[in-house]
Amino acid sequence: MNKFLKSFARKQRGLTTVEYAVAGGLIVATLVAAFTALGGRVEAIITGITTAIGG
């Protein structure tokens, strides 16, 4: 019985690690998408300012 409990505890730790890895991957993917969209907007604003100044 003791062996079973130790094995079960190890499996639960492994599952938690996988869950954290998946959550981390989702956060990174969201940040990349947000920064990509923000970069396009910033570029458009800078281009508009440059055009308005006459540069």
mmCIF file as Biopython writes it, N, C-alpha, C and O atoms, coordinates in Angstrom:
data_model
#
loop_
_atom_site.group_PDB
_atom_site.id
_atom_site.type_symbol
_atom_site.label_atom_id
_atom_site.label_alt_id
_atom_site.label_comp_id
_atom_site.label_asym_id
_atom_site.label_entity_id
_atom_site.label_seq_id
_atom_site.pdbx_PDB_ins_code
_atom_site.Cartn_x
_atom_site.Cartn_y
_atom_site.Cartn_z
_atom_site.occupancy
_atom_site.B_iso_or_equiv
_atom_site.auth_seq_id
_atom_site.auth_asym_id
_atom_site.pdbx_PDB_model_num
ATOM 1   N N  . MET A ? 1  ? 0.817  -1.193 0.000   1.0 0.0 1  A 1 
ATOM 2   C CA . MET A ? 1  ? 0.000  0.000  0.000   1.0 0.0 1  A 1 
ATOM 3   C C  . MET A ? 1  ? 0.863  1.260  0.000   1.0 0.0 1  A 1 
ATOM 4   O O  . MET A ? 1  ? 0.545  2.237  -0.679  1.0 0.0 1  A 1 
ATOM 5   N N  . ASN A ? 2  ? 1.939  1.233  0.752   1.0 0.0 2  A 1 
ATOM 6   C CA . ASN A ? 2  ? 2.840  2.374  0.832   1.0 0.0 2  A 1 
ATOM 7   C C  . ASN A ? 2  ? 3.452  2.679  -0.539  1.0 0.0 2  A 1 
ATOM 8   O O  . ASN A ? 2  ? 3.594  3.839  -0.926  1.0 0.0 2  A 1 
ATOM 9   N N  . LYS A ? 3  ? 3.803  1.636  -1.250  1.0 0.0 3  A 1 
ATOM 10  C CA . LYS A ? 3  ? 4.381  1.792  -2.588  1.0 0.0 3  A 1 
ATOM 11  C C  . LYS A ? 3  ? 3.368  2.451  -3.540  1.0 0.0 3  A 1 
ATOM 12  O O  . LYS A ? 3  ? 3.731  3.305  -4.349  1.0 0.0 3  A 1 
ATOM 13  N N  . PHE A ? 4  ? 2.117  2.047  -3.432  1.0 0.0 4  A 1 
ATOM 14  C CA . PHE A ? 4  ? 1.059  2.613  -4.264  1.0 0.0 4  A 1 
ATOM 15  C C  . PHE A ? 4  ? 0.888  4.111  -3.995  1.0 0.0 4  A 1 
ATOM 16  O O  . PHE A ? 4  ? 0.739  4.900  -4.929  1.0 0.0 4  A 1 
ATOM 17  N N  . LEU A ? 5  ? 0.909  4.500  -2.715  1.0 0.0 5  A 1 
ATOM 18  C CA . LEU A ? 5  ? 0.731  5.913  -2.361  1.0 0.0 5  A 1 
ATOM 19  C C  . LEU A ? 5  ? 1.884  6.773  -2.874  1.0 0.0 5  A 1 
ATOM 20  O O  . LEU A ? 5  ? 1.671  7.890  -3.347  1.0 0.0 5  A 1 
ATOM 21  N N  . LYS A ? 6  ? 3.101  6.251  -2.779  1.0 0.0 6  A 1 
ATOM 22  C CA . LYS A ? 6  ? 4.246  6.999  -3.290  1.0 0.0 6  A 1 
ATOM 23  C C  . LYS A ? 6  ? 4.151  7.168  -4.800  1.0 0.0 6  A 1 
ATOM 24  O O  . LYS A ? 6  ? 4.423  8.243  -5.334  1.0 0.0 6  A 1 
ATOM 25  N N  . SER A ? 7  ? 3.764  6.103  -5.478  1.0 0.0 7  A 1 
ATOM 26  C CA . SER A ? 7  ? 3.600  6.169  -6.933  1.0 0.0 7  A 1 
ATOM 27  C C  . SER A ? 7  ? 2.512  7.161  -7.308  1.0 0.0 7  A 1 
ATOM 28  O O  . SER A ? 7  ? 2.677  7.927  -8.257  1.0 0.0 7  A 1 
ATOM 29  N N  . PHE A ? 8  ? 1.414  7.159  -6.586  1.0 0.0 8  A 1 
ATOM 30  C CA . PHE A ? 8  ? 0.305  8.079  -6.847  1.0 0.0 8  A 1 
ATOM 31  C C  . PHE A ? 8  ? 0.750  9.526  -6.639  1.0 0.0 8  A 1 
ATOM 32  O O  . PHE A ? 8  ? 0.399  10.403 -7.429  1.0 0.0 8  A 1 
ATOM 33  N N  . ALA A ? 9  ? 1.519  9.777  -5.583  1.0 0.0 9  A 1 
ATOM 34  C CA . ALA A ? 9  ? 1.996  11.129 -5.304  1.0 0.0 9  A 1 
ATOM 35  C C  . ALA A ? 9  ? 2.913  11.623 -6.423  1.0 0.0 9  A 1 
ATOM 36  O O  . ALA A ? 9  ? 2.838  12.785 -6.822  1.0 0.0 9  A 1 
ATOM 37  N N  . ARG A ? 10 ? 3.770  10.749 -6.922  1.0 0.0 10 A 1 
ATOM 38  C CA . ARG A ? 10 ? 4.670  11.129 -8.018  1.0 0.0 10 A 1 
ATOM 39  C C  . ARG A ? 10 ? 3.880  11.465 -9.278  1.0 0.0 10 A 1 
ATOM 40  O O  . ARG A ? 10 ? 4.200  12.423 -9.981  1.0 0.0 10 A 1 
ATOM 41  N N  . LYS A ? 11 ? 2.862  10.685 -9.557  1.0 0.0 11 A 1 
ATOM 42  C CA . LYS A ? 11 ? 2.046  10.928 -10.741 1.0 0.0 11 A 1 
ATOM 43  C C  . LYS A ? 11 ? 1.313  12.257 -10.629 1.0 0.0 11 A 1 
ATOM 44  O O  . LYS A ? 11 ? 1.166  12.968 -11.623 1.0 0.0 11 A 1 
ATOM 45  N N  . GLN A ? 12 ? 0.853  12.599 -9.437  1.0 0.0 12 A 1 
ATOM 46  C CA . GLN A ? 12 ? 0.152  13.864 -9.245  1.0 0.0 12 A 1 
ATOM 47  C C  . GLN A ? 12 ? 1.098  15.044 -9.441  1.0 0.0 12 A 1 
ATOM 48  O O  . GLN A ? 12 ? 0.694  16.060 -10.008 1.0 0.0 12 A 1 
ATOM 49  N N  . ARG A ? 13 ? 2.331  14.938 -8.993  1.0 0.0 13 A 1 
ATOM 50  C CA . ARG A ? 13 ? 3.304  16.003 -9.198  1.0 0.0 13 A 1 
ATOM 51  C C  . ARG A ? 13 ? 3.597  16.177 -10.681 1.0 0.0 13 A 1 
ATOM 52  O O  . ARG A ? 13 ? 3.718  17.302 -11.165 1.0 0.0 13 A 1 
ATOM 53  N N  . GLY A ? 14 ? 3.709  15.077 -11.396 1.0 0.0 14 A 1 
ATOM 54  C CA . GLY A ? 14 ? 3.964  15.143 -12.829 1.0 0.0 14 A 1 
ATOM 55  C C  . GLY A ? 14 ? 2.826  15.814 -13.569 1.0 0.0 14 A 1 
ATOM 56  O O  . GLY A ? 14 ? 3.054  16.589 -14.498 1.0 0.0 14 A 1 
ATOM 57  N N  . LEU A ? 15 ? 1.619  15.524 -13.168 1.0 0.0 15 A 1 
ATOM 58  C CA . LEU A ? 15 ? 0.458  16.126 -13.787 1.0 0.0 15 A 1 
ATOM 59  C C  . LEU A ? 15 ? 0.439  17.627 -13.536 1.0 0.0 15 A 1 
ATOM 60  O O  . LEU A ? 15 ? 0.113  18.398 -14.438 1.0 0.0 15 A 1 
ATOM 61  N N  . THR A ? 16 ? 0.778  18.046 -12.345 1.0 0.0 16 A 1 
ATOM 62  C CA . THR A ? 16 ? 0.817  19.464 -12.026 1.0 0.0 16 A 1 
ATOM 63  C C  . THR A ? 16 ? 1.851  20.175 -12.884 1.0 0.0 16 A 1 
ATOM 64  O O  . THR A ? 16 ? 1.606  21.288 -13.351 1.0 0.0 16 A 1 
ATOM 65  N N  . THR A ? 17 ? 2.990  19.558 -13.096 1.0 0.0 17 A 1 
ATOM 66  C CA . THR A ? 17 ? 4.024  20.147 -13.932 1.0 0.0 17 A 1 
ATOM 67  C C  . THR A ? 17 ? 3.521  20.337 -15.350 1.0 0.0 17 A 1 
ATOM 68  O O  . THR A ? 17 ? 3.766  21.378 -15.959 1.0 0.0 17 A 1 
ATOM 69  N N  . VAL A ? 18 ? 2.833  19.361 -15.874 1.0 0.0 18 A 1 
ATOM 70  C CA . VAL A ? 18 ? 2.280  19.463 -17.227 1.0 0.0 18 A 1 
ATOM 71  C C  . VAL A ? 18 ? 1.243  20.579 -17.285 1.0 0.0 18 A 1 
ATOM 72  O O  . VAL A ? 18 ? 1.202  21.336 -18.254 1.0 0.0 18 A 1 
ATOM 73  N N  . GLU A ? 19 ? 0.422  20.685 -16.273 1.0 0.0 19 A 1 
ATOM 74  C CA . GLU A ? 19 ? -0.587 21.740 -16.246 1.0 0.0 19 A 1 
ATOM 75  C C  . GLU A ? 19 ? 0.060  23.119 -16.238 1.0 0.0 19 A 1 
ATOM 76  O O  . GLU A ? 19 ? -0.387 24.021 -16.947 1.0 0.0 19 A 1 
ATOM 77  N N  . TYR A ? 20 ? 1.108  23.284 -15.441 1.0 0.0 20 A 1 
ATOM 78  C CA . TYR A ? 20 ? 1.815  24.566 -15.422 1.0 0.0 20 A 1 
ATOM 79  C C  . TYR A ? 20 ? 2.466  24.860 -16.773 1.0 0.0 20 A 1 
ATOM 80  O O  . TYR A ? 20 ? 2.468  26.006 -17.224 1.0 0.0 20 A 1 
ATOM 81  N N  . ALA A ? 21 ? 3.008  23.847 -17.408 1.0 0.0 21 A 1 
ATOM 82  C CA . ALA A ? 21 ? 3.638  24.040 -18.719 1.0 0.0 21 A 1 
ATOM 83  C C  . ALA A ? 21 ? 2.605  24.470 -19.761 1.0 0.0 21 A 1 
ATOM 84  O O  . ALA A ? 21 ? 2.873  25.355 -20.573 1.0 0.0 21 A 1 
ATOM 85  N N  . VAL A ? 22 ? 1.444  23.854 -19.739 1.0 0.0 22 A 1 
ATOM 86  C CA . VAL A ? 22 ? 0.380  24.223 -20.683 1.0 0.0 22 A 1 
ATOM 87  C C  . VAL A ? 22 ? -0.091 25.647 -20.410 1.0 0.0 22 A 1 
ATOM 88  O O  . VAL A ? 22 ? -0.258 26.435 -21.341 1.0 0.0 22 A 1 
ATOM 89  N N  . ALA A ? 23 ? -0.305 25.981 -19.142 1.0 0.0 23 A 1 
ATOM 90  C CA . ALA A ? 23 ? -0.741 27.333 -18.786 1.0 0.0 23 A 1 
ATOM 91  C C  . ALA A ? 23 ? 0.311  28.364 -19.195 1.0 0.0 23 A 1 
ATOM 92  O O  . ALA A ? 23 ? -0.028 29.426 -19.717 1.0 0.0 23 A 1 
ATOM 93  N N  . GLY A ? 24 ? 1.572  28.056 -18.961 1.0 0.0 24 A 1 
ATOM 94  C CA . GLY A ? 24 ? 2.644  28.964 -19.359 1.0 0.0 24 A 1 
ATOM 95  C C  . GLY A ? 24 ? 2.685  29.157 -20.865 1.0 0.0 24 A 1 
ATOM 96  O O  . GLY A ? 24 ? 2.891  30.270 -21.350 1.0 0.0 24 A 1 
ATOM 97  N N  . GLY A ? 25 ? 2.490  28.081 -21.596 1.0 0.0 25 A 1 
ATOM 98  C CA . GLY A ? 25 ? 2.477  28.184 -23.059 1.0 0.0 25 A 1 
ATOM 99  C C  . GLY A ? 25 ? 1.337  29.051 -23.559 1.0 0.0 25 A 1 
ATOM 100 O O  . GLY A ? 25 ? 1.508  29.832 -24.496 1.0 0.0 25 A 1 
ATOM 101 N N  . LEU A ? 26 ? 0.175  28.916 -22.939 1.0 0.0 26 A 1 
ATOM 102 C CA . LEU A ? 26 ? -0.966 29.749 -23.327 1.0 0.0 26 A 1 
ATOM 103 C C  . LEU A ? 26 ? -0.714 31.230 -23.023 1.0 0.0 26 A 1 
ATOM 104 O O  . LEU A ? 26 ? -1.084 32.104 -23.807 1.0 0.0 26 A 1 
ATOM 105 N N  . ILE A ? 27 ? -0.090 31.498 -21.895 1.0 0.0 27 A 1 
ATOM 106 C CA . ILE A ? 27 ? 0.228  32.887 -21.543 1.0 0.0 27 A 1 
ATOM 107 C C  . ILE A ? 27 ? 1.216  33.472 -22.530 1.0 0.0 27 A 1 
ATOM 108 O O  . ILE A ? 27 ? 1.041  34.606 -22.978 1.0 0.0 27 A 1 
ATOM 109 N N  . VAL A ? 28 ? 2.244  32.727 -22.876 1.0 0.0 28 A 1 
ATOM 110 C CA . VAL A ? 28 ? 3.236  33.202 -23.838 1.0 0.0 28 A 1 
ATOM 111 C C  . VAL A ? 28 ? 2.597  33.455 -25.199 1.0 0.0 28 A 1 
ATOM 112 O O  . VAL A ? 28 ? 2.873  34.474 -25.832 1.0 0.0 28 A 1 
ATOM 113 N N  . ALA A ? 29 ? 1.745  32.538 -25.653 1.0 0.0 29 A 1 
ATOM 114 C CA . ALA A ? 29 ? 1.077  32.710 -26.942 1.0 0.0 29 A 1 
ATOM 115 C C  . ALA A ? 29 ? 0.199  33.958 -26.944 1.0 0.0 29 A 1 
ATOM 116 O O  . ALA A ? 29 ? 0.148  34.681 -27.938 1.0 0.0 29 A 1 
ATOM 117 N N  . THR A ? 30 ? -0.485 34.209 -25.843 1.0 0.0 30 A 1 
ATOM 118 C CA . THR A ? 30 ? -1.328 35.399 -25.726 1.0 0.0 30 A 1 
ATOM 119 C C  . THR A ? 30 ? -0.483 36.670 -25.759 1.0 0.0 30 A 1 
ATOM 120 O O  . THR A ? 30 ? -0.847 37.643 -26.419 1.0 0.0 30 A 1 
ATOM 121 N N  . LEU A ? 31 ? 0.633  36.662 -25.053 1.0 0.0 31 A 1 
ATOM 122 C CA . LEU A ? 31 ? 1.507  37.839 -25.050 1.0 0.0 31 A 1 
ATOM 123 C C  . LEU A ? 31 ? 2.096  38.111 -26.430 1.0 0.0 31 A 1 
ATOM 124 O O  . LEU A ? 31 ? 2.176  39.264 -26.852 1.0 0.0 31 A 1 
ATOM 125 N N  . VAL A ? 32 ? 2.502  37.076 -27.122 1.0 0.0 32 A 1 
ATOM 126 C CA . VAL A ? 32 ? 3.049  37.252 -28.471 1.0 0.0 32 A 1 
ATOM 127 C C  . VAL A ? 32 ? 1.996  37.853 -29.396 1.0 0.0 32 A 1 
ATOM 128 O O  . VAL A ? 32 ? 2.288  38.764 -30.171 1.0 0.0 32 A 1 
ATOM 129 N N  . ALA A ? 33 ? 0.779  37.343 -29.312 1.0 0.0 33 A 1 
ATOM 130 C CA . ALA A ? 33 ? -0.300 37.876 -30.155 1.0 0.0 33 A 1 
ATOM 131 C C  . ALA A ? 33 ? -0.587 39.329 -29.810 1.0 0.0 33 A 1 
ATOM 132 O O  . ALA A ? 33 ? -0.791 40.147 -30.707 1.0 0.0 33 A 1 
ATOM 133 N N  . ALA A ? 34 ? -0.606 39.662 -28.526 1.0 0.0 34 A 1 
ATOM 134 C CA . ALA A ? 34 ? -0.882 41.039 -28.103 1.0 0.0 34 A 1 
ATOM 135 C C  . ALA A ? 34 ? 0.220  41.983 -28.562 1.0 0.0 34 A 1 
ATOM 136 O O  . ALA A ? 34 ? -0.073 43.068 -29.065 1.0 0.0 34 A 1 
ATOM 137 N N  . PHE A ? 35 ? 1.472  41.595 -28.401 1.0 0.0 35 A 1 
ATOM 138 C CA . PHE A ? 35 ? 2.569  42.459 -28.814 1.0 0.0 35 A 1 
ATOM 139 C C  . PHE A ? 35 ? 2.634  42.607 -30.333 1.0 0.0 35 A 1 
ATOM 140 O O  . PHE A ? 35 ? 3.007  43.666 -30.837 1.0 0.0 35 A 1 
ATOM 141 N N  . THR A ? 36 ? 2.281  41.573 -31.048 1.0 0.0 36 A 1 
ATOM 142 C CA . THR A ? 36 ? 2.258  41.650 -32.510 1.0 0.0 36 A 1 
ATOM 143 C C  . THR A ? 36 ? 1.190  42.649 -32.965 1.0 0.0 36 A 1 
ATOM 144 O O  . THR A ? 36 ? 1.447  43.481 -33.836 1.0 0.0 36 A 1 
ATOM 145 N N  . ALA A ? 37 ? 0.007  42.566 -32.382 1.0 0.0 37 A 1 
ATOM 146 C CA . ALA A ? 37 ? -1.065 43.497 -32.733 1.0 0.0 37 A 1 
ATOM 147 C C  . ALA A ? 37 ? -0.698 44.918 -32.325 1.0 0.0 37 A 1 
ATOM 148 O O  . ALA A ? 37 ? -0.956 45.862 -33.072 1.0 0.0 37 A 1 
ATOM 149 N N  . LEU A ? 38 ? -0.104 45.079 -31.158 1.0 0.0 38 A 1 
ATOM 150 C CA . LEU A ? 38 ? 0.290  46.398 -30.679 1.0 0.0 38 A 1 
ATOM 151 C C  . LEU A ? 38 ? 1.377  46.984 -31.565 1.0 0.0 38 A 1 
ATOM 152 O O  . LEU A ? 38 ? 1.365  48.182 -31.845 1.0 0.0 38 A 1 
ATOM 153 N N  . GLY A ? 39 ? 2.311  46.162 -32.008 1.0 0.0 39 A 1 
ATOM 154 C CA . GLY A ? 39 ? 3.381  46.636 -32.884 1.0 0.0 39 A 1 
ATOM 155 C C  . GLY A ? 39 ? 2.841  47.211 -34.172 1.0 0.0 39 A 1 
ATOM 156 O O  . GLY A ? 39 ? 3.343  48.231 -34.644 1.0 0.0 39 A 1 
ATOM 157 N N  . GLY A ? 40 ? 1.840  46.594 -34.748 1.0 0.0 40 A 1 
ATOM 158 C CA . GLY A ? 40 ? 1.227  47.103 -35.972 1.0 0.0 40 A 1 
ATOM 159 C C  . GLY A ? 40 ? 0.565  48.444 -35.750 1.0 0.0 40 A 1 
ATOM 160 O O  . GLY A ? 40 ? 0.659  49.327 -36.602 1.0 0.0 40 A 1 
ATOM 161 N N  . ARG A ? 41 ? -0.100 48.612 -34.625 1.0 0.0 41 A 1 
ATOM 162 C CA . ARG A ? 41 ? -0.752 49.887 -34.315 1.0 0.0 41 A 1 
ATOM 163 C C  . ARG A ? 41 ? 0.268  50.993 -34.100 1.0 0.0 41 A 1 
ATOM 164 O O  . ARG A ? 41 ? 0.089  52.109 -34.588 1.0 0.0 41 A 1 
ATOM 165 N N  . VAL A ? 42 ? 1.326  50.694 -33.379 1.0 0.0 42 A 1 
ATOM 166 C CA . VAL A ? 42 ? 2.370  51.693 -33.116 1.0 0.0 42 A 1 
ATOM 167 C C  . VAL A ? 42 ? 3.009  52.128 -34.432 1.0 0.0 42 A 1 
ATOM 168 O O  . VAL A ? 42 ? 3.253  53.317 -34.641 1.0 0.0 42 A 1 
ATOM 169 N N  . GLU A ? 43 ? 3.277  51.183 -35.308 1.0 0.0 43 A 1 
ATOM 170 C CA . GLU A ? 43 ? 3.867  51.517 -36.608 1.0 0.0 43 A 1 
ATOM 171 C C  . GLU A ? 43 ? 2.938  52.437 -37.393 1.0 0.0 43 A 1 
ATOM 172 O O  . GLU A ? 43 ? 3.401  53.397 -38.009 1.0 0.0 43 A 1 
ATOM 173 N N  . ALA A ? 44 ? 1.650  52.163 -37.382 1.0 0.0 44 A 1 
ATOM 174 C CA . ALA A ? 44 ? 0.694  53.000 -38.101 1.0 0.0 44 A 1 
ATOM 175 C C  . ALA A ? 44 ? 0.642  54.412 -37.518 1.0 0.0 44 A 1 
ATOM 176 O O  . ALA A ? 44 ? 0.547  55.387 -38.263 1.0 0.0 44 A 1 
ATOM 177 N N  . ILE A ? 45 ? 0.704  54.523 -36.214 1.0 0.0 45 A 1 
ATOM 178 C CA . ILE A ? 45 ? 0.685  55.850 -35.578 1.0 0.0 45 A 1 
ATOM 179 C C  . ILE A ? 45 ? 1.935  56.638 -35.913 1.0 0.0 45 A 1 
ATOM 180 O O  . ILE A ? 45 ? 1.858  57.827 -36.222 1.0 0.0 45 A 1 
ATOM 181 N N  . ILE A ? 46 ? 3.079  55.992 -35.856 1.0 0.0 46 A 1 
ATOM 182 C CA . ILE A ? 46 ? 4.341  56.681 -36.172 1.0 0.0 46 A 1 
ATOM 183 C C  . ILE A ? 46 ? 4.356  57.106 -37.647 1.0 0.0 46 A 1 
ATOM 184 O O  . ILE A ? 46 ? 4.815  58.203 -37.964 1.0 0.0 46 A 1 
ATOM 185 N N  . THR A ? 47 ? 3.868  56.264 -38.534 1.0 0.0 47 A 1 
ATOM 186 C CA . THR A ? 47 ? 3.798  56.618 -39.942 1.0 0.0 47 A 1 
ATOM 187 C C  . THR A ? 47 ? 2.866  57.809 -40.156 1.0 0.0 47 A 1 
ATOM 188 O O  . THR A ? 47 ? 3.166  58.699 -40.952 1.0 0.0 47 A 1 
ATOM 189 N N  . GLY A ? 48 ? 1.748  57.826 -39.454 1.0 0.0 48 A 1 
ATOM 190 C CA . GLY A ? 48 ? 0.823  58.956 -39.550 1.0 0.0 48 A 1 
ATOM 191 C C  . GLY A ? 48 ? 1.444  60.248 -39.044 1.0 0.0 48 A 1 
ATOM 192 O O  . GLY A ? 48 ? 1.263  61.301 -39.654 1.0 0.0 48 A 1 
ATOM 193 N N  . ILE A ? 49 ? 2.154  60.182 -37.961 1.0 0.0 49 A 1 
ATOM 194 C CA . ILE A ? 49 ? 2.822  61.379 -37.416 1.0 0.0 49 A 1 
ATOM 195 C C  . ILE A ? 49 ? 3.892  61.865 -38.375 1.0 0.0 49 A 1 
ATOM 196 O O  . ILE A ? 49 ? 4.011  63.066 -38.621 1.0 0.0 49 A 1 
ATOM 197 N N  . THR A ? 50 ? 4.673  60.939 -38.919 1.0 0.0 50 A 1 
ATOM 198 C CA . THR A ? 50 ? 5.729  61.308 -39.861 1.0 0.0 50 A 1 
ATOM 199 C C  . THR A ? 50 ? 5.138  61.964 -41.097 1.0 0.0 50 A 1 
ATOM 200 O O  . THR A ? 50 ? 5.686  62.948 -41.593 1.0 0.0 50 A 1 
ATOM 201 N N  . THR A ? 51 ? 4.042  61.443 -41.596 1.0 0.0 51 A 1 
ATOM 202 C CA . THR A ? 51 ? 3.397  62.003 -42.772 1.0 0.0 51 A 1 
ATOM 203 C C  . THR A ? 51 ? 2.834  63.399 -42.456 1.0 0.0 51 A 1 
ATOM 204 O O  . THR A ? 51 ? 2.922  64.308 -43.281 1.0 0.0 51 A 1 
ATOM 205 N N  . ALA A ? 52 ? 2.265  63.561 -41.273 1.0 0.0 52 A 1 
ATOM 206 C CA . ALA A ? 52 ? 1.711  64.863 -40.893 1.0 0.0 52 A 1 
ATOM 207 C C  . ALA A ? 52 ? 2.784  65.931 -40.741 1.0 0.0 52 A 1 
ATOM 208 O O  . ALA A ? 52 ? 2.566  67.101 -41.057 1.0 0.0 52 A 1 
ATOM 209 N N  . ILE A ? 53 ? 3.938  65.511 -40.256 1.0 0.0 53 A 1 
ATOM 210 C CA . ILE A ? 53 ? 5.055  66.465 -40.102 1.0 0.0 53 A 1 
ATOM 211 C C  . ILE A ? 53 ? 5.640  66.814 -41.463 1.0 0.0 53 A 1 
ATOM 212 O O  . ILE A ? 53 ? 6.162  67.909 -41.670 1.0 0.0 53 A 1 
ATOM 213 N N  . GLY A ? 54 ? 5.542  65.873 -42.375 1.0 0.0 54 A 1 
ATOM 214 C CA . GLY A ? 54 ? 6.069  66.120 -43.718 1.0 0.0 54 A 1 
ATOM 215 C C  . GLY A ? 54 ? 7.424  65.477 -43.934 1.0 0.0 54 A 1 
ATOM 216 O O  . GLY A ? 54 ? 8.192  65.898 -44.799 1.0 0.0 54 A 1 
ATOM 217 N N  . GLY A ? 55 ? 7.711  64.466 -43.151 1.0 0.0 55 A 1 
ATOM 218 C CA . GLY A ? 55 ? 9.003  63.801 -43.250 1.0 0.0 55 A 1 
ATOM 219 C C  . GLY A ? 55 ? 8.910  62.672 -44.173 1.0 0.0 55 A 1 
ATOM 220 O O  . GLY A ? 55 ? 9.900  61.976 -44.398 1.0 0.0 55 A 1 
#
